[in-house]
């Protein structure tokens, strides 16, 4: 079962990113945050629009980077949120920090779409092996 974010969790991740890396706290577009909560769950004719965890994670990245819901730290928050989402759903990003930053800039400069972002995420992720208790 997929574990999605609540609006409060998205805001918490943003706050932690700003506390850790600097910048200004604040929400520029609360509606964009609220739509981000529901967007990965969308269905069309009863079928999920975003089928994989990578597509859902890519949606978080694309929507935050393109729609700028925060006053500051949108790219940092988008990439962090995607990493946490993957971790919550038994995957982890296996890529160096510099490459994550470079990719976030590519999302902007190349106007990457969800499938392009999802392909990159899948290529740079690995399934988390959970030890049974």
N, CA, C and O atoms as CSV, one atom per row, in Angstrom:
chain,resi,resn,atom,element,x,y,z
A,1,UNK,N,N,0.836,-1.186,0.000
A,1,UNK,CA,C,0.000,0.000,0.000
A,1,UNK,C,C,0.882,1.252,0.000
A,1,UNK,O,O,1.846,1.349,0.760
A,2,UNK,N,N,0.538,2.189,-0.852
A,2,UNK,CA,C,1.324,3.420,-0.991
A,2,UNK,C,C,1.049,4.350,0.191
A,2,UNK,O,O,-0.095,4.526,0.609
A,3,UNK,N,N,2.109,4.933,0.711
A,3,UNK,CA,C,2.001,5.918,1.794
A,3,UNK,C,C,2.180,7.302,1.199
A,3,UNK,O,O,3.267,7.650,0.737
A,4,UNK,N,N,1.112,8.096,1.209
A,4,UNK,CA,C,1.106,9.452,0.660
A,4,UNK,C,C,1.350,10.475,1.763
A,4,UNK,O,O,1.287,10.150,2.949
A,5,UNK,N,N,1.630,11.711,1.364
A,5,UNK,CA,C,1.828,12.807,2.312
A,5,UNK,C,C,0.528,13.530,2.608
A,5,UNK,O,O,-0.359,13.625,1.759
A,6,UNK,N,N,0.433,14.033,3.814
A,6,UNK,CA,C,-0.617,14.990,4.173
A,6,UNK,C,C,-0.058,16.392,3.923
A,6,UNK,O,O,1.145,16.557,3.721
A,7,UNK,N,N,-0.921,17.386,3.936
A,7,UNK,CA,C,-0.462,18.773,3.782
A,7,UNK,C,C,0.490,19.143,4.917
A,7,UNK,O,O,1.487,19.833,4.702
A,8,UNK,N,N,0.178,18.686,6.111
A,8,UNK,CA,C,1.030,18.995,7.268
A,8,UNK,C,C,2.426,18.399,7.106
A,8,UNK,O,O,3.415,19.033,7.472
A,9,UNK,N,N,2.511,17.198,6.564
A,9,UNK,CA,C,3.819,16.570,6.349
A,9,UNK,C,C,4.622,17.304,5.277
A,9,UNK,O,O,5.836,17.461,5.408
A,10,UNK,N,N,3.956,17.747,4.230
A,10,UNK,CA,C,4.630,18.516,3.180
A,10,UNK,C,C,5.184,19.809,3.775
A,10,UNK,O,O,6.327,20.181,3.508
A,11,UNK,N,N,4.381,20.484,4.574
A,11,UNK,CA,C,4.829,21.722,5.218
A,11,UNK,C,C,5.981,21.466,6.191
A,11,UNK,O,O,6.901,22.278,6.293
A,12,UNK,N,N,5.933,20.350,6.896
A,12,UNK,CA,C,7.007,19.995,7.821
A,12,UNK,C,C,8.317,19.751,7.068
A,12,UNK,O,O,9.370,20.235,7.483
A,13,UNK,N,N,8.254,19.006,5.968
A,13,UNK,CA,C,9.468,18.757,5.171
A,13,UNK,C,C,10.045,20.081,4.692
A,13,UNK,O,O,11.255,20.292,4.769
A,14,UNK,N,N,9.195,20.973,4.198
A,14,UNK,CA,C,9.685,22.280,3.746
A,14,UNK,C,C,10.365,23.033,4.886
A,14,UNK,O,O,11.445,23.595,4.710
A,15,UNK,N,N,9.729,23.040,6.051
A,15,UNK,CA,C,10.282,23.743,7.203
A,15,UNK,C,C,11.645,23.174,7.592
A,15,UNK,O,O,12.574,23.927,7.884
A,16,UNK,N,N,11.763,21.857,7.598
A,16,UNK,CA,C,13.038,21.211,7.936
A,16,UNK,C,C,14.112,21.526,6.895
A,16,UNK,O,O,15.270,21.747,7.250
A,17,UNK,N,N,13.744,21.548,5.634
A,17,UNK,CA,C,14.695,21.878,4.565
A,17,UNK,C,C,15.216,23.298,4.762
A,17,UNK,O,O,16.422,23.533,4.679
A,18,UNK,N,N,14.324,24.235,5.020
A,18,UNK,CA,C,14.733,25.626,5.222
A,18,UNK,C,C,15.595,25.758,6.473
A,18,UNK,O,O,16.605,26.462,6.455
A,19,UNK,N,N,15.210,25.090,7.557
A,19,UNK,CA,C,16.019,25.131,8.782
A,19,UNK,C,C,17.424,24.590,8.531
A,19,UNK,O,O,18.404,25.131,9.045
A,20,UNK,N,N,17.519,23.536,7.749
A,20,UNK,CA,C,18.809,22.870,7.505
A,20,UNK,C,C,19.678,23.623,6.506
A,20,UNK,O,O,20.895,23.694,6.681
A,21,UNK,N,N,19.074,24.188,5.461
A,21,UNK,CA,C,19.869,24.734,4.358
A,21,UNK,C,C,19.779,26.239,4.211
A,21,UNK,O,O,20.510,26.831,3.415
A,22,UNK,N,N,18.890,26.866,4.970
A,22,UNK,CA,C,18.757,28.317,4.898
A,22,UNK,C,C,17.660,28.762,3.949
A,22,UNK,O,O,17.160,27.988,3.133
A,23,UNK,N,N,17.303,30.027,4.080
A,23,UNK,CA,C,16.263,30.584,3.226
A,23,UNK,C,C,15.089,31.061,4.056
A,23,UNK,O,O,15.163,31.153,5.281
A,24,UNK,N,N,14.009,31.361,3.362
A,24,UNK,CA,C,12.825,31.927,4.004
A,24,UNK,C,C,11.711,30.910,4.137
A,24,UNK,O,O,11.378,30.197,3.191
A,25,UNK,N,N,11.144,30.858,5.326
A,25,UNK,CA,C,9.956,30.042,5.554
A,25,UNK,C,C,8.764,30.749,4.918
A,25,UNK,O,O,8.772,31.967,4.739
A,26,UNK,N,N,7.748,29.973,4.581
A,26,UNK,CA,C,6.503,30.591,4.139
A,26,UNK,C,C,5.903,29.899,2.933
A,26,UNK,O,O,6.601,29.350,2.081
A,27,UNK,N,N,4.587,29.946,2.894
A,27,UNK,CA,C,3.826,29.359,1.795
A,27,UNK,C,C,3.350,30.488,0.900
A,27,UNK,O,O,2.773,31.467,1.374
A,28,UNK,N,N,3.591,30.350,-0.377
A,28,UNK,CA,C,3.149,31.337,-1.355
A,28,UNK,C,C,1.778,30.977,-1.920
A,28,UNK,O,O,0.973,31.855,-2.227
A,29,UNK,N,N,1.518,29.651,-2.057
A,29,UNK,CA,C,0.263,29.190,-2.650
A,29,UNK,C,C,-0.242,27.956,-1.906
A,29,UNK,O,O,0.148,26.830,-2.211
A,30,UNK,N,N,-1.107,28.184,-0.932
A,30,UNK,CA,C,-1.630,27.090,-0.110
A,30,UNK,C,C,-2.446,26.109,-0.947
A,30,UNK,O,O,-2.435,24.907,-0.680
A,31,UNK,N,N,-3.149,26.610,-1.950
A,31,UNK,CA,C,-3.942,25.730,-2.814
A,31,UNK,C,C,-3.044,24.711,-3.531
A,31,UNK,O,O,-3.426,23.551,-3.690
A,32,UNK,N,N,-1.863,25.138,-3.960
A,32,UNK,CA,C,-0.932,24.221,-4.631
A,32,UNK,C,C,-0.510,23.091,-3.698
A,32,UNK,O,O,-0.334,21.954,-4.135
A,33,UNK,N,N,-0.350,23.402,-2.421
A,33,UNK,CA,C,-0.008,22.377,-1.428
A,33,UNK,C,C,-1.170,21.400,-1.277
A,33,UNK,O,O,-0.977,20.184,-1.285
A,34,UNK,N,N,-2.371,21.942,-1.139
A,34,UNK,CA,C,-3.551,21.083,-0.956
A,34,UNK,C,C,-3.788,20.203,-2.180
A,34,UNK,O,O,-4.180,19.045,-2.035
A,35,UNK,N,N,-3.561,20.725,-3.370
A,35,UNK,CA,C,-3.745,19.899,-4.573
A,35,UNK,C,C,-2.663,18.837,-4.672
A,35,UNK,O,O,-2.892,17.762,-5.227
A,36,UNK,N,N,-1.483,19.137,-4.135
A,36,UNK,CA,C,-0.388,18.172,-4.141
A,36,UNK,C,C,-0.700,16.950,-3.281
A,36,UNK,O,O,-0.188,15.860,-3.533
A,37,UNK,N,N,-1.528,17.133,-2.282
A,37,UNK,CA,C,-1.926,16.021,-1.415
A,37,UNK,C,C,-2.743,15.000,-2.214
A,37,UNK,O,O,-2.567,13.795,-2.039
A,38,UNK,N,N,-3.623,15.471,-3.079
A,38,UNK,CA,C,-4.523,14.589,-3.824
A,38,UNK,C,C,-3.987,14.158,-5.191
A,38,UNK,O,O,-4.357,13.094,-5.686
A,39,UNK,N,N,-3.134,14.955,-5.798
A,39,UNK,CA,C,-2.685,14.703,-7.168
A,39,UNK,C,C,-2.121,13.299,-7.415
A,39,UNK,O,O,-2.477,12.684,-8.421
A,40,UNK,N,N,-1.259,12.765,-6.543
A,40,UNK,CA,C,-0.699,11.435,-6.824
A,40,UNK,C,C,-1.726,10.304,-6.729
A,40,UNK,O,O,-1.466,9.187,-7.176
A,41,UNK,N,N,-2.881,10.593,-6.150
A,41,UNK,CA,C,-3.924,9.577,-5.969
A,41,UNK,C,C,-4.939,9.576,-7.109
A,41,UNK,O,O,-5.861,8.761,-7.108
A,42,UNK,N,N,-4.783,10.470,-8.075
A,42,UNK,CA,C,-5.783,10.649,-9.133
A,42,UNK,C,C,-6.064,9.369,-9.894
A,42,UNK,O,O,-5.174,8.556,-10.145
A,43,UNK,N,N,-7.331,9.216,-10.251
A,43,UNK,CA,C,-7.759,8.083,-11.070
A,43,UNK,C,C,-8.529,8.609,-12.270
A,43,UNK,O,O,-9.231,9.617,-12.189
A,44,UNK,N,N,-8.382,7.906,-13.383
A,44,UNK,CA,C,-9.120,8.209,-14.596
A,44,UNK,C,C,-9.821,6.932,-15.029
A,44,UNK,O,O,-9.176,5.912,-15.272
A,45,UNK,N,N,-11.136,6.991,-15.123
A,45,UNK,CA,C,-11.942,5.815,-15.468
A,45,UNK,C,C,-11.627,4.635,-14.552
A,45,UNK,O,O,-11.577,3.487,-14.994
A,46,UNK,N,N,-11.414,4.935,-13.263
A,46,UNK,CA,C,-11.180,3.911,-12.267
A,46,UNK,C,C,-9.762,3.377,-12.202
A,46,UNK,O,O,-9.474,2.496,-11.392
A,47,UNK,N,N,-8.865,3.895,-13.042
A,47,UNK,CA,C,-7.467,3.436,-13.041
A,47,UNK,C,C,-6.559,4.575,-12.601
A,47,UNK,O,O,-6.779,5.738,-12.938
A,48,UNK,N,N,-5.538,4.211,-11.843
A,48,UNK,CA,C,-4.593,5.220,-11.352
A,48,UNK,C,C,-3.921,5.935,-12.518
A,48,UNK,O,O,-3.451,5.300,-13.463
A,49,UNK,N,N,-3.882,7.253,-12.441
A,49,UNK,CA,C,-3.210,8.049,-13.460
A,49,UNK,C,C,-1.692,7.900,-13.335
A,49,UNK,O,O,-0.987,7.797,-14.339
A,50,UNK,N,N,-1.200,7.890,-12.101
A,50,UNK,CA,C,0.232,7.716,-11.821
A,50,UNK,C,C,0.382,6.360,-11.153
A,50,UNK,O,O,0.053,6.202,-9.977
A,51,UNK,N,N,0.877,5.384,-11.899
A,51,UNK,CA,C,0.817,3.981,-11.467
A,51,UNK,C,C,1.946,3.561,-10.539
A,51,UNK,O,O,1.735,2.741,-9.645
A,52,UNK,N,N,3.132,4.103,-10.735
A,52,UNK,CA,C,4.290,3.634,-9.967
A,52,UNK,C,C,4.685,4.642,-8.890
A,52,UNK,O,O,4.290,5.806,-8.940
A,53,UNK,N,N,5.462,4.184,-7.926
A,53,UNK,CA,C,5.971,5.113,-6.905
A,53,UNK,C,C,6.874,6.161,-7.546
A,53,UNK,O,O,6.992,7.275,-7.035
A,54,UNK,N,N,7.509,5.814,-8.654
A,54,UNK,CA,C,8.398,6.765,-9.321
A,54,UNK,C,C,7.594,7.865,-10.018
A,54,UNK,O,O,7.995,9.028,-10.010
A,55,UNK,N,N,6.466,7.498,-10.615
A,55,UNK,CA,C,5.601,8.502,-11.230
A,55,UNK,C,C,4.995,9.408,-10.163
A,55,UNK,O,O,4.919,10.623,-10.348
A,56,UNK,N,N,4.571,8.828,-9.060
A,56,UNK,CA,C,3.985,9.614,-7.973
A,56,UNK,C,C,5.039,10.550,-7.367
A,56,UNK,O,O,4.754,11.714,-7.083
A,57,UNK,N,N,6.236,10.041,-7.175
A,57,UNK,CA,C,7.321,10.848,-6.639
A,57,UNK,C,C,7.692,11.963,-7.624
A,57,UNK,O,O,7.979,13.090,-7.222
A,58,UNK,N,N,7.682,11.632,-8.915
A,58,UNK,CA,C,7.972,12.623,-9.957
A,58,UNK,C,C,6.934,13.731,-9.963
A,58,UNK,O,O,7.255,14.885,-10.245
A,59,UNK,N,N,5.702,13.388,-9.654
A,59,UNK,CA,C,4.641,14.388,-9.592
A,59,UNK,C,C,4.935,15.412,-8.493
A,59,UNK,O,O,4.753,16.612,-8.694
A,60,UNK,N,N,5.389,14.933,-7.335
A,60,UNK,CA,C,5.757,15.857,-6.262
A,60,UNK,C,C,6.845,16.817,-6.754
A,60,UNK,O,O,6.760,18.028,-6.546
A,61,UNK,N,N,7.860,16.261,-7.403
A,61,UNK,CA,C,8.966,17.095,-7.899
A,61,UNK,C,C,8.458,18.112,-8.910
A,61,UNK,O,O,8.678,19.314,-8.757
A,62,UNK,N,N,7.780,17.628,-9.938
A,62,UNK,CA,C,7.334,18.510,-11.017
A,62,UNK,C,C,6.418,19.616,-10.489
A,62,UNK,O,O,6.601,20.785,-10.832
A,63,UNK,N,N,5.444,19.260,-9.666
A,63,UNK,CA,C,4.481,20.258,-9.207
A,63,UNK,C,C,5.107,21.293,-8.274
A,63,UNK,O,O,4.775,22.476,-8.355
A,64,UNK,N,N,5.989,20.869,-7.408
A,64,UNK,CA,C,6.618,21.847,-6.505
A,64,UNK,C,C,7.576,22.755,-7.284
A,64,UNK,O,O,7.575,23.971,-7.092
A,65,UNK,N,N,8.385,22.169,-8.154
A,65,UNK,CA,C,9.351,22.975,-8.897
A,65,UNK,C,C,8.652,23.912,-9.889
A,65,UNK,O,O,9.047,25.069,-10.025
A,66,UNK,N,N,7.642,23.434,-10.566
A,66,UNK,CA,C,6.987,24.258,-11.590
A,66,UNK,C,C,5.993,25.268,-11.015
A,66,UNK,O,O,5.831,26.355,-11.570
A,67,UNK,N,N,5.327,24.923,-9.912
A,67,UNK,CA,C,4.268,25.796,-9.396
A,67,UNK,C,C,4.689,26.647,-8.197
A,67,UNK,O,O,3.913,27.490,-7.746
A,68,UNK,N,N,5.881,26.448,-7.679
A,68,UNK,CA,C,6.442,27.288,-6.601
A,68,UNK,C,C,5.463,27.579,-5.462
A,68,UNK,O,O,5.114,28.738,-5.244
A,69,UNK,N,N,5.016,26.561,-4.736
A,69,UNK,CA,C,4.076,26.828,-3.644
A,69,UNK,C,C,4.728,27.514,-2.438
A,69,UNK,O,O,4.026,28.077,-1.598
A,70,UNK,N,N,6.051,27.475,-2.346
A,70,UNK,CA,C,6.741,28.045,-1.199
A,70,UNK,C,C,7.434,29.356,-1.573
A,70,UNK,O,O,7.749,29.594,-2.739
A,71,UNK,N,N,7.661,30.184,-0.586
A,71,UNK,CA,C,8.359,31.446,-0.780
A,71,UNK,C,C,9.799,31.183,-1.227
A,71,UNK,O,O,10.339,31.922,-2.050
A,72,UNK,N,N,10.415,30.138,-0.688
A,72,UNK,CA,C,11.821,29.832,-0.957
A,72,UNK,C,C,12.005,28.322,-0.830
A,72,UNK,O,O,11.212,27.650,-0.171
A,73,UNK,N,N,13.038,27.797,-1.455
A,73,UNK,CA,C,13.410,26.402,-1.263
A,73,UNK,C,C,12.551,25.394,-2.014
A,73,UNK,O,O,12.443,24.244,-1.587
A,74,UNK,N,N,11.944,25.794,-3.112
A,74,UNK,CA,C,11.065,24.879,-3.832
A,74,UNK,C,C,11.813,23.674,-4.408
A,74,UNK,O,O,11.356,22.540,-4.259
A,75,UNK,N,N,12.947,23.900,-5.057
A,75,UNK,CA,C,13.692,22.772,-5.640
A,75,UNK,C,C,14.220,21.844,-4.544
A,75,UNK,O,O,14.138,20.622,-4.662
A,76,UNK,N,N,14.760,22.434,-3.484
A,76,UNK,CA,C,15.277,21.620,-2.373
A,76,UNK,C,C,14.162,20.818,-1.723
A,76,UNK,O,O,14.334,19.639,-1.413
A,77,UNK,N,N,13.015,21.463,-1.517
A,77,UNK,CA,C,11.881,20.772,-0.907
A,77,UNK,C,C,11.369,19.673,-1.826
A,77,UNK,O,O,11.059,18.575,-1.363
A,78,UNK,N,N,11.276,19.953,-3.116
A,78,UNK,CA,C,10.774,18.966,-4.080
A,78,UNK,C,C,11.635,17.705,-4.067
A,78,UNK,O,O,11.113,16.591,-4.015
A,79,UNK,N,N,12.938,17.880,-4.115
A,79,UNK,CA,C,13.828,16.719,-4.173
A,79,UNK,C,C,13.835,15.971,-2.841
A,79,UNK,O,O,13.885,14.741,-2.820
A,80,UNK,N,N,13.786,16.702,-1.741
A,80,UNK,CA,C,13.744,16.059,-0.422
A,80,UNK,C,C,12.445,15.292,-0.247
A,80,UNK,O,O,12.450,14.151,0.215
A,81,UNK,N,N,11.336,15.912,-0.614
A,81,UNK,CA,C,10.027,15.271,-0.492
A,81,UNK,C,C,9.980,13.994,-1.326
A,81,UNK,O,O,9.448,12.978,-0.881
A,82,UNK,N,N,10.536,14.046,-2.531
A,82,UNK,CA,C,10.564,12.854,-3.389
A,82,UNK,C,C,11.380,11.741,-2.740
A,82,UNK,O,O,10.980,10.577,-2.766
A,83,UNK,N,N,12.520,12.097,-2.160
A,83,UNK,CA,C,13.342,11.098,-1.487
A,83,UNK,C,C,12.646,10.481,-0.293
A,83,UNK,O,O,12.722,9.270,-0.083
A,84,UNK,N,N,11.966,11.306,0.494
A,84,UNK,CA,C,11.225,10.800,1.657
A,84,UNK,C,C,10.060,9.925,1.194
A,84,UNK,O,O,9.791,8.881,1.788
A,85,UNK,N,N,9.369,10.352,0.131
A,85,UNK,CA,C,8.262,9.559,-0.404
A,85,UNK,C,C,8.762,8.177,-0.837
A,85,UNK,O,O,8.139,7.162,-0.525
A,86,UNK,N,N,9.871,8.144,-1.547
A,86,UNK,CA,C,10.426,6.853,-1.969
A,86,UNK,C,C,10.794,6.013,-0.756
A,86,UNK,O,O,10.510,4.816,-0.714
A,87,UNK,N,N,11.428,6.639,0.233
A,87,UNK,CA,C,11.807,5.919,1.446
A,87,UNK,C,C,10.578,5.366,2.171
A,87,UNK,O,O,10.590,4.230,2.645
A,88,UNK,N,N,9.533,6.166,2.252
A,88,UNK,CA,C,8.294,5.707,2.893
A,88,UNK,C,C,7.670,4.521,2.161
A,88,UNK,O,O,6.875,3.774,2.731
A,89,UNK,N,N,8.041,4.360,0.893
A,89,UNK,CA,C,7.463,3.310,0.068
A,89,UNK,C,C,8.513,2.289,-0.386
A,89,UNK,O,O,8.425,1.718,-1.473
A,90,UNK,N,N,9.516,2.080,0.493
A,90,UNK,CA,C,10.507,1.003,0.365
A,90,UNK,C,C,11.513,1.143,-0.766
A,90,UNK,O,O,11.994,0.145,-1.301
A,91,UNK,N,N,11.833,2.385,-1.134
A,91,UNK,CA,C,12.909,2.651,-2.091
A,91,UNK,C,C,13.783,3.735,-1.502
A,91,UNK,O,O,13.381,4.432,-0.570
A,92,UNK,N,N,14.987,3.877,-2.049
A,92,UNK,CA,C,15.818,4.999,-1.648
A,92,UNK,C,C,16.586,5.506,-2.847
A,92,UNK,O,O,16.957,4.740,-3.736
A,93,UNK,N,N,16.821,6.808,-2.862
A,93,UNK,CA,C,17.624,7.409,-3.921
A,93,UNK,C,C,19.076,7.048,-3.688
A,93,UNK,O,O,19.605,7.221,-2.590
A,94,UNK,N,N,19.704,6.552,-4.717
A,94,UNK,CA,C,21.108,6.179,-4.643
A,94,UNK,C,C,21.882,7.092,-5.596
A,94,UNK,O,O,22.301,6.686,-6.679
A,95,UNK,N,N,22.054,8.328,-5.154
A,95,UNK,CA,C,22.706,9.331,-5.994
A,95,UNK,C,C,23.343,10.374,-5.090
A,95,UNK,O,O,22.832,10.663,-4.008
A,96,UNK,N,N,24.453,10.935,-5.535
A,96,UNK,CA,C,25.142,11.943,-4.731
A,96,UNK,C,C,24.367,13.253,-4.706
A,96,UNK,O,O,23.636,13.577,-5.642
A,97,UNK,N,N,24.540,13.999,-3.621
A,97,UNK,CA,C,23.805,15.255,-3.418
A,97,UNK,C,C,23.976,16.199,-4.606
A,97,UNK,O,O,23.001,16.798,-5.060
A,98,UNK,N,N,25.192,16.340,-5.113
A,98,UNK,CA,C,25.433,17.245,-6.239
A,98,UNK,C,C,24.596,16.854,-7.452
A,98,UNK,O,O,24.084,17.722,-8.159
A,99,UNK,N,N,24.456,15.558,-7.695
A,99,UNK,CA,C,23.670,15.103,-8.839
A,99,UNK,C,C,22.181,15.356,-8.636
A,99,UNK,O,O,21.450,15.562,-9.605
A,100,UNK,N,N,21.732,15.343,-7.401
A,100,UNK,CA,C,20.332,15.678,-7.118
A,100,UNK,C,C,20.094,17.149,-7.444
A,100,UNK,O,O,19.078,17.496,-8.046
A,101,UNK,N,N,21.021,18.009,-7.051
A,101,UNK,CA,C,20.894,19.438,-7.339
A,101,UNK,C,C,20.926,19.697,-8.838
A,101,UNK,O,O,20.137,20.490,-9.351
A,102,UNK,N,N,21.835,19.032,-9.538
A,102,UNK,CA,C,21.936,19.181,-10.993
A,102,UNK,C,C,20.638,18.739,-11.658
A,102,UNK,O,O,20.158,19.389,-12.586
A,103,UNK,N,N,20.072,17.636,-11.184
A,103,UNK,CA,C,18.828,17.152,-11.771
A,103,UNK,C,C,17.684,18.139,-11.515
A,103,UNK,O,O,16.881,18.384,-12.416
A,104,UNK,N,N,17.592,18.703,-10.322
A,104,UNK,CA,C,16.539,19.682,-10.024
A,104,UNK,C,C,16.641,20.869,-10.977
A,104,UNK,O,O,15.621,21.380,-11.440
A,105,UNK,N,N,17.847,21.306,-11.270
A,105,UNK,CA,C,18.040,22.397,-12.226
A,105,UNK,C,C,17.628,21.976,-13.635
A,105,UNK,O,O,17.102,22.785,-14.400
A,106,UNK,N,N,17.867,20.703,-13.979
A,106,UNK,CA,C,17.423,20.187,-15.286
A,106,UNK,C,C,15.899,20.182,-15.390
A,106,UNK,O,O,15.342,20.468,-16.450
A,107,UNK,N,N,15.232,19.856,-14.287
A,107,UNK,CA,C,13.762,19.862,-14.291
A,107,UNK,C,C,13.267,21.244,-14.715
A,107,UNK,O,O,12.300,21.362,-15.468
A,108,UNK,N,N,13.936,22.282,-14.228
A,108,UNK,CA,C,13.556,23.649,-14.563
A,108,UNK,C,C,13.963,23.993,-15.995
A,108,UNK,O,O,13.128,24.395,-16.804
A,109,UNK,N,N,15.240,23.835,-16.299
A,109,UNK,CA,C,15.752,24.320,-17.589
A,109,UNK,C,C,15.196,23.543,-18.775
A,109,UNK,O,O,14.974,24.118,-19.841
A,110,UNK,N,N,14.968,22.247,-18.604
A,110,UNK,CA,C,14.460,21.423,-19.705
A,110,UNK,C,C,12.952,21.219,-19.623
A,110,UNK,O,O,12.359,20.541,-20.462
A,111,UNK,N,N,12.337,21.818,-18.595
A,111,UNK,CA,C,10.888,21.667,-18.386
A,111,UNK,C,C,10.466,20.197,-18.450
A,111,UNK,O,O,9.535,19.822,-19.163
A,112,UNK,N,N,11.193,19.376,-17.673
A,112,UNK,CA,C,10.948,17.934,-17.681
A,112,UNK,C,C,9.542,17.615,-17.198
A,112,UNK,O,O,9.022,18.247,-16.279
A,113,UNK,N,N,8.953,16.640,-17.825
A,113,UNK,CA,C,7.618,16.181,-17.467
A,113,UNK,C,C,7.710,14.991,-16.514
A,113,UNK,O,O,8.797,14.477,-16.250
A,114,UNK,N,N,6.583,14.570,-16.014
A,114,UNK,CA,C,6.518,13.526,-14.992
A,114,UNK,C,C,7.219,12.242,-15.436
A,114,UNK,O,O,7.983,11.667,-14.661
A,115,UNK,N,N,6.980,11.785,-16.654
A,115,UNK,CA,C,7.594,10.518,-17.090
A,115,UNK,C,C,9.116,10.627,-17.171
A,115,UNK,O,O,9.818,9.673,-16.834
A,116,UNK,N,N,9.635,11.770,-17.611
A,116,UNK,CA,C,11.092,11.967,-17.675
A,116,UNK,C,C,11.692,11.941,-16.271
A,116,UNK,O,O,12.747,11.347,-16.043
A,117,UNK,N,N,11.009,12.588,-15.343
A,117,UNK,CA,C,11.481,12.621,-13.957
A,117,UNK,C,C,11.396,11.224,-13.351
A,117,UNK,O,O,12.310,10.791,-12.649
A,118,UNK,N,N,10.296,10.518,-13.621
A,118,UNK,CA,C,10.104,9.161,-13.092
A,118,UNK,C,C,11.198,8.217,-13.581
A,118,UNK,O,O,11.689,7.384,-12.819
A,119,UNK,N,N,11.575,8.345,-14.839
A,119,UNK,CA,C,12.640,7.493,-15.399
A,119,UNK,C,C,13.947,7.760,-14.656
A,119,UNK,O,O,14.661,6.821,-14.305
A,120,UNK,N,N,14.266,9.036,-14.415
A,120,UNK,CA,C,15.489,9.373,-13.687
A,120,UNK,C,C,15.441,8.813,-12.271
A,120,UNK,O,O,16.418,8.238,-11.792
A,121,UNK,N,N,14.293,8.983,-11.599
A,121,UNK,CA,C,14.155,8.471,-10.229
A,121,UNK,C,C,14.335,6.958,-10.178
A,121,UNK,O,O,15.036,6.443,-9.307
A,122,UNK,N,N,13.709,6.253,-11.100
A,122,UNK,CA,C,13.820,4.794,-11.100
A,122,UNK,C,C,15.255,4.359,-11.367
A,122,UNK,O,O,15.746,3.415,-10.749
A,123,UNK,N,N,15.928,5.049,-12.290
A,123,UNK,CA,C,17.319,4.723,-12.621
A,123,UNK,C,C,18.243,4.935,-11.418
A,123,UNK,O,O,19.241,4.230,-11.264
A,124,UNK,N,N,17.908,5.902,-10.576
A,124,UNK,CA,C,18.766,6.267,-9.447
A,124,UNK,C,C,18.204,5.814,-8.096
A,124,UNK,O,O,18.537,6.382,-7.056
A,125,UNK,N,N,17.360,4.797,-8.121
A,125,UNK,CA,C,16.776,4.282,-6.875
A,125,UNK,C,C,17.024,2.793,-6.751
A,125,UNK,O,O,17.296,2.094,-7.726
A,126,UNK,N,N,16.921,2.342,-5.528
A,126,UNK,CA,C,17.037,0.905,-5.253
A,126,UNK,C,C,15.965,0.538,-4.239
A,126,UNK,O,O,15.555,1.358,-3.417
A,127,UNK,N,N,15.527,-0.694,-4.313
A,127,UNK,CA,C,14.517,-1.164,-3.360
A,127,UNK,C,C,15.165,-1.331,-1.991
A,127,UNK,O,O,16.246,-1.907,-1.866
A,128,UNK,N,N,14.491,-0.823,-0.979
A,128,UNK,CA,C,14.963,-0.956,0.394
A,128,UNK,C,C,14.605,-2.343,0.903
A,128,UNK,O,O,13.460,-2.782,0.796
A,129,UNK,N,N,15.587,-3.019,1.451
A,129,UNK,CA,C,15.353,-4.337,2.020
A,129,UNK,C,C,15.092,-4.150,3.510
A,129,UNK,O,O,15.954,-3.671,4.246
A,130,UNK,N,N,13.929,-4.522,3.932
A,130,UNK,CA,C,13.551,-4.394,5.353
A,130,UNK,C,C,13.795,-5.724,6.038
A,130,UNK,O,O,13.365,-6.775,5.564
A,131,UNK,N,N,14.484,-5.661,7.149
A,131,UNK,CA,C,14.707,-6.883,7.930
A,131,UNK,C,C,13.432,-7.241,8.675
A,131,UNK,O,O,12.797,-6.387,9.294
A,132,UNK,N,N,13.070,-8.497,8.607
A,132,UNK,CA,C,11.867,-8.916,9.341
A,132,UNK,C,C,12.192,-9.051,10.812
A,132,UNK,O,O,13.306,-9.396,11.209
A,133,UNK,N,N,11.180,-8.768,11.597
A,133,UNK,CA,C,11.405,-8.801,13.054
A,133,UNK,C,C,11.038,-10.133,13.632
A,133,UNK,O,O,11.163,-10.337,14.840
